[in-house]
């Protein structure tokens, strides 16, 4: 299933990604940021239903000058924000959230077309930054994007330390030879009003002809764990 998942991602098809029993126990729909289309955004919000986020690795965040949101809160003069940043997630570790972005050529930024534009332009910027260390990338980011926006950015950690959908999706991008910008969205269940159960996610994958991979497969394929 892993080889098929990598092939599908490289061809622009979405896949499903389950993390770990005892962690979030959630399945995300995952699409390449450089290959995403407005149709993908529509599927993420109607078929998955969770929060549509773009994942980037820590080296990209450093080059672009994007911090973790918790670090922004901790450095704030607002007491409430500093207090809000102190708690870890119930499943362990700190959330991967950074700021949210809209491309400057978008209007509201929320439509399928405009979220697609923001993500594709982010992937293009990352491709540029990957090949050139000399430019002022934080300034270029600010010239092209504004915040807050409607695409939430997640910063990946070392996969050996954190095995969330953020890190797993970025490792899949690396294995599929894609730009390190992936789009993830949790699959929710309108009947139970909870995360979609693993068995239901597997049935959804079969019904729609999608590859479903689990964190343990990614970790085994990369020698982590």
Secondary structure by P-SEA (a helix, b strand, c coil): caaaaaaaaaabbbbbbbcccccccccccccccccccaaaaaaaaaccccbbbbbbcaaaaaaaccccaaaaaaacccaaaaaaacccccccccccccbbbbcccccccccaaaaaaaaaaaaaaaaaaacccccaaaaaaaacccccccbbbbbbccccccccaaaaaaaaaaaaccccbbbbbbbbbccccccccaaaaaaaaaaabbbbbcaaaaaaaaccc
